[in-house]
Amino acid sequence: MRWLVRGVGGLLLLVLIAVSVVYVLSNLVINRRYAFTPYPVAVPSDSASLAQGDRLARMRCFGCHGDSLQGRADFFDEPMIARIAAPNVPRRLAQVSDAEFAGFLRSGIRRDGTSPFVMPPPGFYHMSDAELGALIAYLRTVPVRGPETPPNSYRLLGRLGVALGQFKPSVALIDTTQERVGQDPAWATTRRGEYLARVICTECHGVRLTGDPNAAGGASPTPSLAGALGYSLEEFTVLMRTGKPREPGKELGMMASAARGSLTYLTNEEIAAIHAYLSGLPAGGVK
């Protein structure tokens, strides 16, 4: 009996040490400080720019932060993984300058040097200065309402994933050394499909558009978009408008939600441009 008690005690001690190591290693990632650089951007005030900013916010912000942009405390909440809140955008925006907010969206680094998980999606890096300025201009018009969302809570399995590099902060997902599509004047013309795909689709399908096994915490891994999934333009348009794949009776929960939300603001011409770009995307994805 004495040896049994010692054995159980030793096992419990090892478990305690392992858990402590996970917490220490995950805290090093969660609390790491990076060099932050503001990004000066012209913020317009004309009605056309504000209208475009409104459309961009509905495509890029409302889905996570709510229709009033007051945030969601339970944006992601899994008992053993984490509770990640989508912050109150107007309240957060009131605390920073335009350049600081733009710098955060471009790099995934907050003004204090920390980098959150999930937000901002890597597509914001590729957004053009004109559209980024229009987005900020619109967000500045949204009144500050409601309280700040609670701080994020990282639980054991989530911390283990962070420690092992399975869950990465936004700064690790944004490669600021690569060409930014929105910096090329052709983003609005000949590179329109690539621009839209890199800004919008990378959020769920990964920075290379080859799928993300950890989308929605790994519950709903997303497929590669190379070759536009073999869809014709007509089939692809139905998918983007309804979330319904060409296979009868098959349901795509995440895609259906996106189709009803952010993707509904895409024009038919924009959907066709995305399809044309993805049709030529090789199996290896974005280079």
C-alpha atoms as an extended CHARMM CRD file, in Angstrom:
* protein
*
       287  EXT
         1         1  MET       CA              0.0000000000        0.0000000000        0.0000000000  PROA      1               0.0000000000
         2         2  ARG       CA              2.8410000000        2.3400000000        0.8730000000  PROA      2               0.0000000000
         3         3  TRP       CA              4.4420000000        1.7960000000       -2.5470000000  PROA      3               0.0000000000
         4         4  LEU       CA              1.0880000000        2.3540000000       -4.2290000000  PROA      4               0.0000000000
         5         5  VAL       CA              0.6280000000        5.6590000000       -2.4230000000  PROA      5               0.0000000000
         6         6  ARG       CA              4.1310000000        6.7040000000       -3.3870000000  PROA      6               0.0000000000
         7         7  GLY       CA              3.5290000000        5.6950000000       -6.9890000000  PROA      7               0.0000000000
         8         8  VAL       CA              0.2870000000        7.6650000000       -7.2080000000  PROA      8               0.0000000000
         9         9  GLY       CA              1.9210000000       10.6190000000       -5.5030000000  PROA      9               0.0000000000
        10        10  GLY       CA              4.8390000000       10.4920000000       -7.9220000000  PROA      10              0.0000000000
        11        11  LEU       CA              2.4560000000       10.3550000000      -10.8900000000  PROA      11              0.0000000000
        12        12  LEU       CA              0.4990000000       13.3260000000       -9.5930000000  PROA      12              0.0000000000
        13        13  LEU       CA              3.7420000000       15.2400000000       -9.1470000000  PROA      13              0.0000000000
        14        14  LEU       CA              4.7320000000       14.5270000000      -12.7580000000  PROA      14              0.0000000000
        15        15  VAL       CA              1.3160000000       15.6800000000      -13.9600000000  PROA      15              0.0000000000
        16        16  LEU       CA              1.6370000000       18.8710000000      -11.9170000000  PROA      16              0.0000000000
        17        17  ILE       CA              5.0940000000       19.5360000000      -13.3390000000  PROA      17              0.0000000000
        18        18  ALA       CA              3.8540000000       18.9000000000      -16.9070000000  PROA      18              0.0000000000
        19        19  VAL       CA              0.8780000000       21.2360000000      -16.4520000000  PROA      19              0.0000000000
        20        20  SER       CA              3.1690000000       23.9000000000      -14.9610000000  PROA      20              0.0000000000
        21        21  VAL       CA              5.5260000000       23.6100000000      -17.9300000000  PROA      21              0.0000000000
        22        22  VAL       CA              2.6000000000       23.9830000000      -20.3520000000  PROA      22              0.0000000000
        23        23  TYR       CA              1.4000000000       27.1010000000      -18.5390000000  PROA      23              0.0000000000
        24        24  VAL       CA              4.8700000000       28.6480000000      -18.4790000000  PROA      24              0.0000000000
        25        25  LEU       CA              5.5660000000       27.9390000000      -22.1620000000  PROA      25              0.0000000000
        26        26  SER       CA              2.1260000000       29.1030000000      -23.3040000000  PROA      26              0.0000000000
        27        27  ASN       CA              2.4320000000       32.3000000000      -21.2560000000  PROA      27              0.0000000000
        28        28  LEU       CA              5.7120000000       33.0530000000      -23.0160000000  PROA      28              0.0000000000
        29        29  VAL       CA              3.8160000000       32.9920000000      -26.3310000000  PROA      29              0.0000000000
        30        30  ILE       CA              0.6630000000       34.7460000000      -25.1100000000  PROA      30              0.0000000000
        31        31  ASN       CA              2.5310000000       37.5750000000      -23.3770000000  PROA      31              0.0000000000
        32        32  ARG       CA              5.4260000000       37.9830000000      -25.8070000000  PROA      32              0.0000000000
        33        33  ARG       CA              6.1490000000       41.5420000000      -26.9050000000  PROA      33              0.0000000000
        34        34  TYR       CA              6.9780000000       42.4170000000      -30.5220000000  PROA      34              0.0000000000
        35        35  ALA       CA              8.1650000000       45.6420000000      -32.1120000000  PROA      35              0.0000000000
        36        36  PHE       CA              5.1370000000       47.7070000000      -33.0830000000  PROA      36              0.0000000000
        37        37  THR       CA              5.1560000000       50.1610000000      -35.9800000000  PROA      37              0.0000000000
        38        38  PRO       CA              2.2250000000       52.5160000000      -36.6790000000  PROA      38              0.0000000000
        39        39  TYR       CA              1.0810000000       52.5910000000      -40.2960000000  PROA      39              0.0000000000
        40        40  PRO       CA              0.1200000000       56.0950000000      -41.5160000000  PROA      40              0.0000000000
        41        41  VAL       CA             -2.9440000000       55.9220000000      -43.7360000000  PROA      41              0.0000000000
        42        42  ALA       CA             -5.1370000000       58.6260000000      -45.2560000000  PROA      42              0.0000000000
        43        43  VAL       CA             -8.6330000000       58.4470000000      -43.7870000000  PROA      43              0.0000000000
        44        44  PRO       CA            -11.2140000000       60.0180000000      -46.1480000000  PROA      44              0.0000000000
        45        45  SER       CA            -14.4920000000       61.6640000000      -45.2100000000  PROA      45              0.0000000000
        46        46  ASP       CA            -16.4560000000       61.7180000000      -48.4890000000  PROA      46              0.0000000000
        47        47  SER       CA            -19.7340000000       59.8220000000      -48.7400000000  PROA      47              0.0000000000
        48        48  ALA       CA            -18.5100000000       57.3560000000      -51.3890000000  PROA      48              0.0000000000
        49        49  SER       CA            -15.5630000000       56.2890000000      -49.2160000000  PROA      49              0.0000000000
        50        50  LEU       CA            -17.7970000000       55.9540000000      -46.1580000000  PROA      50              0.0000000000
        51        51  ALA       CA            -20.2180000000       53.8020000000      -48.1520000000  PROA      51              0.0000000000
        52        52  GLN       CA            -17.3460000000       51.5600000000      -49.2510000000  PROA      52              0.0000000000
        53        53  GLY       CA            -16.0960000000       51.4420000000      -45.6720000000  PROA      53              0.0000000000
        54        54  ASP       CA            -19.5500000000       50.3240000000      -44.5810000000  PROA      54              0.0000000000
        55        55  ARG       CA            -19.5290000000       47.5230000000      -47.1570000000  PROA      55              0.0000000000
        56        56  LEU       CA            -16.0400000000       46.4460000000      -46.1120000000  PROA      56              0.0000000000
        57        57  ALA       CA            -17.0330000000       46.4000000000      -42.4400000000  PROA      57              0.0000000000
        58        58  ARG       CA            -20.0140000000       44.1910000000      -43.2480000000  PROA      58              0.0000000000
        59        59  MET       CA            -17.7290000000       41.8330000000      -45.1630000000  PROA      59              0.0000000000
        60        60  ARG       CA            -14.7870000000       41.8250000000      -42.7450000000  PROA      60              0.0000000000
        61        61  CYS       CA            -15.9780000000       42.8990000000      -39.2650000000  PROA      61              0.0000000000
        62        62  PHE       CA            -19.6630000000       42.2500000000      -38.5690000000  PROA      62              0.0000000000
        63        63  GLY       CA            -19.3970000000       38.4590000000      -38.7060000000  PROA      63              0.0000000000
        64        64  CYS       CA            -17.1250000000       38.3120000000      -35.6510000000  PROA      64              0.0000000000
        65        65  HSD       CA            -17.8850000000       41.5410000000      -33.8080000000  PROA      65              0.0000000000
        66        66  GLY       CA            -21.6630000000       41.6540000000      -34.2700000000  PROA      66              0.0000000000
        67        67  ASP       CA            -23.9460000000       43.9430000000      -36.2590000000  PROA      67              0.0000000000
        68        68  SER       CA            -23.3840000000       46.8120000000      -33.8230000000  PROA      68              0.0000000000
        69        69  LEU       CA            -19.6590000000       46.0150000000      -33.5550000000  PROA      69              0.0000000000
        70        70  GLN       CA            -20.0170000000       45.9410000000      -29.7570000000  PROA      70              0.0000000000
        71        71  GLY       CA            -18.1780000000       42.6260000000      -29.6830000000  PROA      71              0.0000000000
        72        72  ARG       CA            -19.0080000000       39.1050000000      -28.5810000000  PROA      72              0.0000000000
        73        73  ALA       CA            -17.7790000000       37.6740000000      -25.2940000000  PROA      73              0.0000000000
        74        74  ASP       CA            -18.3670000000       34.1320000000      -26.5530000000  PROA      74              0.0000000000
        75        75  PHE       CA            -16.9420000000       34.4200000000      -30.0620000000  PROA      75              0.0000000000
        76        76  PHE       CA            -15.0570000000       31.1590000000      -29.4150000000  PROA      76              0.0000000000
        77        77  ASP       CA            -15.7680000000       29.1880000000      -26.2570000000  PROA      77              0.0000000000
        78        78  GLU       CA            -14.6580000000       25.5910000000      -25.8190000000  PROA      78              0.0000000000
        79        79  PRO       CA            -14.4420000000       24.2550000000      -22.2380000000  PROA      79              0.0000000000
        80        80  MET       CA            -10.9600000000       22.7310000000      -22.4670000000  PROA      80              0.0000000000
        81        81  ILE       CA             -9.4780000000       25.0260000000      -25.1260000000  PROA      81              0.0000000000
        82        82  ALA       CA            -10.2260000000       28.7220000000      -24.6440000000  PROA      82              0.0000000000
        83        83  ARG       CA            -12.7470000000       31.4970000000      -24.4940000000  PROA      83              0.0000000000
        84        84  ILE       CA            -11.8190000000       34.1120000000      -27.0760000000  PROA      84              0.0000000000
        85        85  ALA       CA            -13.8000000000       37.3490000000      -27.2060000000  PROA      85              0.0000000000
        86        86  ALA       CA            -14.3240000000       39.5140000000      -30.2770000000  PROA      86              0.0000000000
        87        87  PRO       CA            -13.6520000000       43.0010000000      -28.8420000000  PROA      87              0.0000000000
        88        88  ASN       CA            -15.9180000000       46.0370000000      -28.8660000000  PROA      88              0.0000000000
        89        89  VAL       CA            -14.5360000000       47.7220000000      -31.9990000000  PROA      89              0.0000000000
        90        90  PRO       CA            -15.6780000000       51.3540000000      -31.4780000000  PROA      90              0.0000000000
        91        91  ARG       CA            -14.5000000000       51.2630000000      -27.8630000000  PROA      91              0.0000000000
        92        92  ARG       CA            -11.0860000000       49.8660000000      -28.8210000000  PROA      92              0.0000000000
        93        93  LEU       CA            -10.7900000000       52.2270000000      -31.7820000000  PROA      93              0.0000000000
        94        94  ALA       CA            -11.4200000000       55.2260000000      -29.5000000000  PROA      94              0.0000000000
        95        95  GLN       CA             -8.2440000000       54.3030000000      -27.5860000000  PROA      95              0.0000000000
        96        96  VAL       CA             -5.8480000000       54.4070000000      -30.5670000000  PROA      96              0.0000000000
        97        97  SER       CA             -4.9150000000       56.6540000000      -33.4580000000  PROA      97              0.0000000000
        98        98  ASP       CA             -5.6810000000       55.8230000000      -37.0760000000  PROA      98              0.0000000000
        99        99  ALA       CA             -2.0280000000       54.9370000000      -37.6820000000  PROA      99              0.0000000000
       100       100  GLU       CA             -1.9370000000       52.6620000000      -34.6170000000  PROA      100             0.0000000000
       101       101  PHE       CA             -5.0940000000       50.8570000000      -35.6670000000  PROA      101             0.0000000000
       102       102  ALA       CA             -3.8180000000       50.4860000000      -39.2380000000  PROA      102             0.0000000000
       103       103  GLY       CA             -0.4950000000       49.1990000000      -37.9000000000  PROA      103             0.0000000000
       104       104  PHE       CA             -2.3470000000       46.5690000000      -35.8810000000  PROA      104             0.0000000000
       105       105  LEU       CA             -4.3640000000       45.3920000000      -38.8950000000  PROA      105             0.0000000000
       106       106  ARG       CA             -1.2610000000       45.2650000000      -41.0880000000  PROA      106             0.0000000000
       107       107  SER       CA              0.9400000000       43.3510000000      -38.6330000000  PROA      107             0.0000000000
       108       108  GLY       CA             -1.2070000000       41.6300000000      -35.9960000000  PROA      108             0.0000000000
       109       109  ILE       CA              0.6740000000       43.5130000000      -33.2710000000  PROA      109             0.0000000000
       110       110  ARG       CA             -1.0960000000       45.7420000000      -30.7440000000  PROA      110             0.0000000000
       111       111  ARG       CA              0.2570000000       49.0940000000      -29.6350000000  PROA      111             0.0000000000
       112       112  ASP       CA              1.5540000000       47.4730000000      -26.4290000000  PROA      112             0.0000000000
       113       113  GLY       CA              3.5290000000       44.9240000000      -28.4650000000  PROA      113             0.0000000000
       114       114  THR       CA              1.3360000000       41.8860000000      -27.7700000000  PROA      114             0.0000000000
       115       115  SER       CA             -0.3390000000       39.8510000000      -30.5030000000  PROA      115             0.0000000000
       116       116  PRO       CA             -3.8120000000       38.3230000000      -30.0650000000  PROA      116             0.0000000000
       117       117  PHE       CA             -5.1070000000       35.0720000000      -31.4550000000  PROA      117             0.0000000000
       118       118  VAL       CA             -7.6280000000       34.9740000000      -34.3340000000  PROA      118             0.0000000000
       119       119  MET       CA             -7.7140000000       38.7530000000      -34.8950000000  PROA      119             0.0000000000
       120       120  PRO       CA             -6.7470000000       40.3060000000      -37.2080000000  PROA      120             0.0000000000
       121       121  PRO       CA             -7.0960000000       37.7600000000      -40.0120000000  PROA      121             0.0000000000
       122       122  PRO       CA             -4.0460000000       37.7460000000      -42.3190000000  PROA      122             0.0000000000
       123       123  GLY       CA             -6.0520000000       39.1450000000      -45.2240000000  PROA      123             0.0000000000
       124       124  PHE       CA             -5.9160000000       42.6520000000      -43.7510000000  PROA      124             0.0000000000
       125       125  TYR       CA             -2.2120000000       42.7440000000      -44.6020000000  PROA      125             0.0000000000
       126       126  HSD       CA             -3.0700000000       42.7270000000      -48.3120000000  PROA      126             0.0000000000
       127       127  MET       CA             -5.8250000000       45.3590000000      -48.1350000000  PROA      127             0.0000000000
       128       128  SER       CA             -5.0770000000       48.4800000000      -50.1500000000  PROA      128             0.0000000000
       129       129  ASP       CA             -4.4360000000       51.7740000000      -48.3810000000  PROA      129             0.0000000000
       130       130  ALA       CA             -7.5530000000       53.2340000000      -50.0120000000  PROA      130             0.0000000000
       131       131  GLU       CA             -9.8250000000       50.4870000000      -48.6870000000  PROA      131             0.0000000000
       132       132  LEU       CA             -8.1120000000       50.3980000000      -45.2890000000  PROA      132             0.0000000000
       133       133  GLY       CA             -8.6250000000       54.1550000000      -44.9710000000  PROA      133             0.0000000000
       134       134  ALA       CA            -12.2730000000       53.8420000000      -46.0150000000  PROA      134             0.0000000000
       135       135  LEU       CA            -12.8130000000       51.0700000000      -43.4600000000  PROA      135             0.0000000000
       136       136  ILE       CA            -11.3100000000       53.1200000000      -40.6320000000  PROA      136             0.0000000000
       137       137  ALA       CA            -13.3280000000       56.1670000000      -41.7280000000  PROA      137             0.0000000000
       138       138  TYR       CA            -16.5670000000       54.2060000000      -41.4430000000  PROA      138             0.0000000000
       139       139  LEU       CA            -15.6250000000       52.5660000000      -38.1370000000  PROA      139             0.0000000000
       140       140  ARG       CA            -14.9620000000       56.0200000000      -36.6860000000  PROA      140             0.0000000000
       141       141  THR       CA            -18.6100000000       56.9020000000      -37.3620000000  PROA      141             0.0000000000
       142       142  VAL       CA            -19.9620000000       53.9810000000      -35.3070000000  PROA      142             0.0000000000
       143       143  PRO       CA            -20.9220000000       55.2450000000      -31.8210000000  PROA      143             0.0000000000
       144       144  VAL       CA            -19.3020000000       53.7210000000      -28.7570000000  PROA      144             0.0000000000
       145       145  ARG       CA            -21.9000000000       51.5980000000      -26.9920000000  PROA      145             0.0000000000
       146       146  GLY       CA            -21.8170000000       48.7370000000      -24.5510000000  PROA      146             0.0000000000
       147       147  PRO       CA            -19.0330000000       47.5760000000      -22.2280000000  PROA      147             0.0000000000
       148       148  GLU       CA            -15.6570000000       46.1920000000      -23.1240000000  PROA      148             0.0000000000
       149       149  THR       CA            -15.6020000000       42.4430000000      -23.6460000000  PROA      149             0.0000000000
       150       150  PRO       CA            -13.9930000000       40.2790000000      -20.9290000000  PROA      150             0.0000000000
       151       151  PRO       CA            -10.3460000000       39.2110000000      -21.2590000000  PROA      151             0.0000000000
       152       152  ASN       CA             -9.5800000000       35.9930000000      -23.0760000000  PROA      152             0.0000000000
       153       153  SER       CA             -9.2700000000       32.8020000000      -21.0470000000  PROA      153             0.0000000000
       154       154  TYR       CA             -6.8180000000       30.1220000000      -22.1710000000  PROA      154             0.0000000000
       155       155  ARG       CA             -7.5240000000       26.6180000000      -20.8880000000  PROA      155             0.0000000000
       156       156  LEU       CA             -5.3540000000       23.5200000000      -20.5830000000  PROA      156             0.0000000000
       157       157  LEU       CA             -5.7280000000       21.9560000000      -24.0560000000  PROA      157             0.0000000000
       158       158  GLY       CA             -5.6110000000       25.3700000000      -25.6710000000  PROA      158             0.0000000000
       159       159  ARG       CA             -2.4370000000       26.2190000000      -23.7640000000  PROA      159             0.0000000000
       160       160  LEU       CA             -0.9410000000       22.8990000000      -24.8340000000  PROA      160             0.0000000000
       161       161  GLY       CA             -1.7390000000       23.7830000000      -28.4470000000  PROA      161             0.0000000000
       162       162  VAL       CA             -0.1010000000       27.1850000000      -27.9750000000  PROA      162             0.0000000000
       163       163  ALA       CA              2.9860000000       25.6460000000      -26.3690000000  PROA      163             0.0000000000
       164       164  LEU       CA              3.3200000000       23.1240000000      -29.2200000000  PROA      164             0.0000000000
       165       165  GLY       CA              2.8020000000       25.7700000000      -31.8970000000  PROA      165             0.0000000000
       166       166  GLN       CA             -0.5370000000       24.4060000000      -33.0730000000  PROA      166             0.0000000000
       167       167  PHE       CA             -2.3300000000       27.6450000000      -32.1730000000  PROA      167             0.0000000000
       168       168  LYS       CA             -0.3630000000       30.7140000000      -33.2240000000  PROA      168             0.0000000000
       169       169  PRO       CA             -0.8500000000       34.4250000000      -32.5190000000  PROA      169             0.0000000000
       170       170  SER       CA             -1.7780000000       36.6220000000      -35.4580000000  PROA      170             0.0000000000
       171       171  VAL       CA              1.7340000000       38.0140000000      -35.8670000000  PROA      171             0.0000000000
       172       172  ALA       CA              2.9730000000       34.5070000000      -36.7130000000  PROA      172             0.0000000000
       173       173  LEU       CA              0.4060000000       34.1710000000      -39.5000000000  PROA      173             0.0000000000
       174       174  ILE       CA              1.1520000000       37.4690000000      -41.2410000000  PROA      174             0.0000000000
       175       175  ASP       CA              4.2620000000       37.4690000000      -43.4280000000  PROA      175             0.0000000000
       176       176  THR       CA              5.0980000000       41.1420000000      -43.7630000000  PROA      176             0.0000000000
       177       177  THR       CA              8.1180000000       40.3380000000      -45.9730000000  PROA      177             0.0000000000
       178       178  GLN       CA              5.9690000000       39.2190000000      -48.9080000000  PROA      178             0.0000000000
       179       179  GLU       CA              4.5340000000       41.5030000000      -51.5340000000  PROA      179             0.0000000000
       180       180  ARG       CA              1.3240000000       43.1440000000      -50.4110000000  PROA      180             0.0000000000
       181       181  VAL       CA             -1.2070000000       42.7500000000      -53.2320000000  PROA      181             0.0000000000
       182       182  GLY       CA             -3.0110000000       45.9570000000      -52.3150000000  PROA      182             0.0000000000
       183       183  GLN       CA              0.2050000000       47.9260000000      -52.8410000000  PROA      183             0.0000000000
       184       184  ASP       CA              0.0820000000       47.1520000000      -56.5720000000  PROA      184             0.0000000000
       185       185  PRO       CA             -2.2000000000       49.6330000000      -58.4250000000  PROA      185             0.0000000000
       186       186  ALA       CA             -3.4980000000       46.6280000000      -60.3860000000  PROA      186             0.0000000000
       187       187  TRP       CA             -5.3120000000       45.3540000000      -57.2380000000  PROA      187             0.0000000000
       188       188  ALA       CA             -8.4900000000       47.0340000000      -58.4730000000  PROA      188             0.0000000000
       189       189  THR       CA             -8.2080000000       45.8320000000      -62.0880000000  PROA      189             0.0000000000
       190       190  THR       CA             -6.1780000000       42.9070000000      -63.4320000000  PROA      190             0.0000000000
       191       191  ARG       CA             -5.3670000000       41.5080000000      -59.9710000000  PROA      191             0.0000000000
       192       192  ARG       CA             -8.8710000000       41.9910000000      -58.5820000000  PROA      192             0.0000000000
       193       193  GLY       CA             -9.6070000000       38.2920000000      -58.1260000000  PROA      193             0.0000000000
       194       194  GLU       CA             -6.2910000000       37.6480000000      -56.3890000000  PROA      194             0.0000000000
       195       195  TYR       CA             -6.7920000000       40.6990000000      -54.1930000000  PROA      195             0.0000000000
       196       196  LEU       CA            -10.2560000000       39.6230000000      -53.0600000000  PROA      196             0.0000000000
       197       197  ALA       CA             -9.1710000000       36.0290000000      -52.4600000000  PROA      197             0.0000000000
       198       198  ARG       CA             -6.1370000000       37.0920000000      -50.4230000000  PROA      198             0.0000000000
       199       199  VAL       CA             -8.1420000000       39.6250000000      -48.3860000000  PROA      199             0.0000000000
       200       200  ILE       CA            -11.2810000000       37.5460000000      -47.7960000000  PROA      200             0.0000000000
       201       201  CYS       CA            -10.6380000000       33.8220000000      -48.2690000000  PROA      201             0.0000000000
       202       202  THR       CA             -7.3970000000       33.4680000000      -46.2910000000  PROA      202             0.0000000000
       203       203  GLU       CA             -9.3140000000       33.9590000000      -43.0410000000  PROA      203             0.0000000000
       204       204  CYS       CA            -10.7670000000       30.4500000000      -43.2990000000  PROA      204             0.0000000000
       205       205  HSD       CA             -8.6350000000       28.7340000000      -45.9560000000  PROA      205             0.0000000000
       206       206  GLY       CA             -5.1520000000       29.7390000000      -44.7960000000  PROA      206             0.0000000000
       207       207  VAL       CA             -2.5920000000       32.2030000000      -46.0800000000  PROA      207             0.0000000000
       208       208  ARG       CA             -1.7120000000       29.9210000000      -49.0160000000  PROA      208             0.0000000000
       209       209  LEU       CA             -5.4040000000       29.1700000000      -49.6870000000  PROA      209             0.0000000000
       210       210  THR       CA             -4.6440000000       25.4630000000      -49.3710000000  PROA      210             0.0000000000
       211       211  GLY       CA             -6.9970000000       24.8740000000      -46.4410000000  PROA      211             0.0000000000
       212       212  ASP       CA             -6.7220000000       25.1880000000      -42.6920000000  PROA      212             0.0000000000
       213       213  PRO       CA             -6.9630000000       22.0910000000      -40.4590000000  PROA      213             0.0000000000
       214       214  ASN       CA             -7.4320000000       24.3060000000      -37.3940000000  PROA      214             0.0000000000
       215       215  ALA       CA            -10.3400000000       26.3940000000      -38.6890000000  PROA      215             0.0000000000
       216       216  ALA       CA            -12.9900000000       26.7580000000      -35.9810000000  PROA      216             0.0000000000
       217       217  GLY       CA            -10.6170000000       25.2170000000      -33.4640000000  PROA      217             0.0000000000
       218       218  GLY       CA            -10.1470000000       22.1610000000      -35.6570000000  PROA      218             0.0000000000
       219       219  ALA       CA            -13.8460000000       21.2820000000      -35.5650000000  PROA      219             0.0000000000
       220       220  SER       CA            -14.3810000000       22.2010000000      -39.2260000000  PROA      220             0.0000000000
       221       221  PRO       CA            -11.1550000000       22.0480000000      -41.2680000000  PROA      221             0.0000000000
       222       222  THR       CA            -11.3990000000       23.9210000000      -44.5450000000  PROA      222             0.0000000000
       223       223  PRO       CA            -10.3940000000       22.6210000000      -48.0000000000  PROA      223             0.0000000000
       224       224  SER       CA             -7.8310000000       23.9090000000      -50.4590000000  PROA      224             0.0000000000
       225       225  LEU       CA             -9.2240000000       26.3930000000      -52.9750000000  PROA      225             0.0000000000
       226       226  ALA       CA             -6.6780000000       25.4540000000      -55.6430000000  PROA      226             0.0000000000
       227       227  GLY       CA             -8.3280000000       25.0670000000      -59.0240000000  PROA      227             0.0000000000
       228       228  ALA       CA            -11.5040000000       26.6200000000      -57.6020000000  PROA      228             0.0000000000
       229       229  LEU       CA            -12.3460000000       23.1530000000      -56.2310000000  PROA      229             0.0000000000
       230       230  GLY       CA            -13.0830000000       22.1010000000      -59.8080000000  PROA      230             0.0000000000
       231       231  TYR       CA            -16.2750000000       24.2030000000      -59.7810000000  PROA      231             0.0000000000
       232       232  SER       CA            -17.6220000000       25.9100000000      -62.8660000000  PROA      232             0.0000000000
       233       233  LEU       CA            -18.3900000000       29.6140000000      -62.5040000000  PROA      233             0.0000000000
       234       234  GLU       CA            -22.1010000000       28.8140000000      -62.1660000000  PROA      234             0.0000000000
       235       235  GLU       CA            -21.4540000000       26.2120000000      -59.4560000000  PROA      235             0.0000000000
       236       236  PHE       CA            -18.9990000000       28.5190000000      -57.6950000000  PROA      236             0.0000000000
       237       237  THR       CA            -21.5060000000       31.3780000000      -57.7040000000  PROA      237             0.0000000000
       238       238  VAL       CA            -24.1450000000       29.1380000000      -56.1100000000  PROA      238             0.0000000000
       239       239  LEU       CA            -21.5960000000       28.0920000000      -53.4830000000  PROA      239             0.0000000000
       240       240  MET       CA            -20.6990000000       31.7100000000      -52.6940000000  PROA      240             0.0000000000
       241       241  ARG       CA            -24.3110000000       32.8750000000      -52.6440000000  PROA      241             0.0000000000
       242       242  THR       CA            -25.8590000000       29.9990000000      -50.6790000000  PROA      242             0.0000000000
       243       243  GLY       CA            -23.0500000000       27.9650000000      -49.1600000000  PROA      243             0.0000000000
       244       244  LYS       CA            -24.4260000000       24.8880000000      -50.9310000000  PROA      244             0.0000000000
       245       245  PRO       CA            -21.8960000000       22.6550000000      -52.7150000000  PROA      245             0.0000000000
       246       246  ARG       CA            -22.6400000000       20.9050000000      -55.9820000000  PROA      246             0.0000000000
       247       247  GLU       CA            -23.0170000000       17.5410000000      -54.2060000000  PROA      247             0.0000000000
       248       248  PRO       CA            -26.7690000000       17.0620000000      -53.5500000000  PROA      248             0.0000000000
       249       249  GLY       CA            -27.7160000000       16.9470000000      -49.8950000000  PROA      249             0.0000000000
       250       250  LYS       CA            -24.2750000000       17.9740000000      -48.6210000000  PROA      250             0.0000000000
       251       251  GLU       CA            -24.1650000000       20.7510000000      -46.0200000000  PROA      251             0.0000000000
       252       252  LEU       CA            -21.2780000000       23.1540000000      -45.4020000000  PROA      252             0.0000000000
       253       253  GLY       CA            -21.9640000000       24.8760000000      -42.0890000000  PROA      253             0.0000000000
       254       254  MET       CA            -19.1230000000       27.3950000000      -42.0780000000  PROA      254             0.0000000000
       255       255  MET       CA            -19.4990000000       28.2060000000      -45.7650000000  PROA      255             0.0000000000
       256       256  ALA       CA            -23.2530000000       28.6010000000      -45.4660000000  PROA      256             0.0000000000
       257       257  SER       CA            -22.7600000000       31.0140000000      -42.5790000000  PROA      257             0.0000000000
       258       258  ALA       CA            -20.2140000000       33.0170000000      -44.5780000000  PROA      258             0.0000000000
       259       259  ALA       CA            -22.5020000000       33.0690000000      -47.6400000000  PROA      259             0.0000000000
       260       260  ARG       CA            -25.3640000000       34.4730000000      -45.5700000000  PROA      260             0.0000000000
       261       261  GLY       CA            -23.0800000000       36.9880000000      -43.9090000000  PROA      261             0.0000000000
       262       262  SER       CA            -19.9140000000       38.5090000000      -45.3230000000  PROA      262             0.0000000000
       263       263  LEU       CA            -20.0210000000       37.0380000000      -48.8470000000  PROA      263             0.0000000000
       264       264  THR       CA            -23.4720000000       38.4070000000      -49.5980000000  PROA      264             0.0000000000
       265       265  TYR       CA            -21.8710000000       41.8250000000      -50.1670000000  PROA      265             0.0000000000
       266       266  LEU       CA            -19.7630000000       40.5900000000      -53.0840000000  PROA      266             0.0000000000
       267       267  THR       CA            -20.9800000000       41.5040000000      -56.5550000000  PROA      267             0.0000000000
       268       268  ASN       CA            -21.3410000000       38.9030000000      -59.2930000000  PROA      268             0.0000000000
       269       269  GLU       CA            -18.3600000000       40.4790000000      -61.0470000000  PROA      269             0.0000000000
       270       270  GLU       CA            -16.2440000000       40.0920000000      -57.9060000000  PROA      270             0.0000000000
       271       271  ILE       CA            -17.2730000000       36.4530000000      -57.5160000000  PROA      271             0.0000000000
       272       272  ALA       CA            -16.3240000000       35.8290000000      -61.1520000000  PROA      272             0.0000000000
       273       273  ALA       CA            -12.9350000000       37.4770000000      -60.5630000000  PROA      273             0.0000000000
       274       274  ILE       CA            -12.2810000000       35.3000000000      -57.5140000000  PROA      274             0.0000000000
       275       275  HSD       CA            -13.2770000000       32.1900000000      -59.4740000000  PROA      275             0.0000000000
       276       276  ALA       CA            -10.9540000000       33.0990000000      -62.3350000000  PROA      276             0.0000000000
       277       277  TYR       CA             -8.0320000000       33.5560000000      -59.9300000000  PROA      277             0.0000000000
       278       278  LEU       CA             -8.6730000000       30.3680000000      -57.9850000000  PROA      278             0.0000000000
       279       279  SER       CA             -9.1230000000       28.3790000000      -61.1980000000  PROA      279             0.0000000000
       280       280  GLY       CA             -5.4900000000       29.1070000000      -62.0060000000  PROA      280             0.0000000000
       281       281  LEU       CA             -4.2100000000       28.5760000000      -58.4560000000  PROA      281             0.0000000000
       282       282  PRO       CA             -1.8450000000       25.5530000000      -58.3890000000  PROA      282             0.0000000000
       283       283  ALA       CA             -2.1510000000       22.7300000000      -55.8950000000  PROA      283             0.0000000000
       284       284  GLY       CA              0.6760000000       24.2490000000      -53.8590000000  PROA      284             0.0000000000
       285       285  GLY       CA             -1.3470000000       27.3920000000      -53.3180000000  PROA      285             0.0000000000
       286       286  VAL       CA             -0.1170000000       30.9730000000      -53.1770000000  PROA      286             0.0000000000
       287       287  LYS       CA              3.6350000000       31.3000000000      -53.6760000000  PROA      287             0.0000000000
